[in-house]
Amino acid sequence: MSPEPSGLDTQHIKASDGRVPQARGLATRTKLLESTSALLRVRTYHEITVADIAGEAQTSTATFYQYFPDIASAALELVRIVTAEGGRLTTIVRETDWSGPSAYTGSEALASAFLSFWKEHMVVLRVLDLFLAEGDRRFYELRLRFLSEVTDEITDVAHVCRGEATPAEPRAIGAVLVSMLAHVAAHQNGMETEGIATTETQKAMAEIIHHAITGK
């Protein structure tokens, strides 16, 4: 995960004193985010200090504070960058023809995408869950925005596939399905520990996706 994905709009980025960093400053800021992410792979969030991050980035704590007022702000930026990549989940739903045989292929692709997205970004998404549990509204709004687009897409296709006779409100189908997919993806390592192969988890997810959206 690159802390500053190619093409990302950096106009919102400001140093702690309100200045907009130039190229060198952006590179330093990116290094600090990379260091934070690297430390999160080997320690829990609450075990990390500003001095740890600065040391990993080969800079000073004063430099860290030039860009972030605290570690939570750096974590928030990592979460913002990761959740901005969630559009690939929405794209799968949007580009699948749910009216025919390709609906199951799309279901498999969506299940696989959820599992791989969480596995790729598990370290940062765990921090997101931590701050959600602590009631931090900033992280809640990022997660809501992150999952609302794919929820909206599923809602739309479920409404089309099931028609007016749907036994469940399409919005409920979208919300419940996405919540389930996110929860399972977040706990896939634990399921593997319990002897459930990822292939079997993905298959079960795909069958549930297909039935929920198409009603078949």
Secondary structure, DSSP 8 states (H G I E B T S, - for coil): --SS-TT---TT---TTS----HHHHHHHHHHHHHHHHHHTTS-GGG--HHHHHHHTTS-HHHHHHH-SSHHHHHHHHHHHHHGGGHHHHHHHHHS-TTSTHHHHHHHHHHHHHHHHHHHTHHHHHHHHHHHHTT-HHHHHHHHHHHHHHHHHHHHHHHHHHGGG-SS-HHHHHHHHHHHHHHHHHTHHHHHHTT--HHHHHHHHHHHHHHHHH--
